[in-house]
Amino acid sequence: MTEKGYFGQFGGSFVPEQIQVLLDQLEETFEQYRNDSEFLAEYQAYLKDYAMLVVKCHCILRNH
């Protein structure tokens, strides 16, 4: 898959241009905060305290 979400010459995002601008801004913000430990801790606290959802992410490696 390419950077813009295409699978070869097919795929991609099919939304109005005005919405695509917002999706691009959302993607930029996501990339900015996705590895920010302070943000992730706050996000997990909201999930736990307000959504009553505890999410544990684990990296599982395969032995090939």
KAMOJO-V675126 format. One record per backbone hydrogen bond with DSSP energy under -0.5 kcal/mol. NH is the residue of the N-H (numbers start at 1). CO is the residue of the C=O. If there is no record, write none. Layout:
# KAMOJO-V675126
nh co
NH CO
NH CO
This chain:
# KAMOJO-V675126
nh co
2 6
5 2
7 10
8 6
10 7
12 5
15 13
19 16
20 16
21 17
22 18
23 19
24 20
25 21
26 22
27 23
28 24
29 25
30 26
31 27
32 28
33 29
34 30
36 33
37 35
40 36
41 37
42 38
43 39
44 40
45 41
46 42
47 43
48 44
49 45
50 46
51 46
53 47
55 53
56 54
57 55
60 58
61 59
64 62
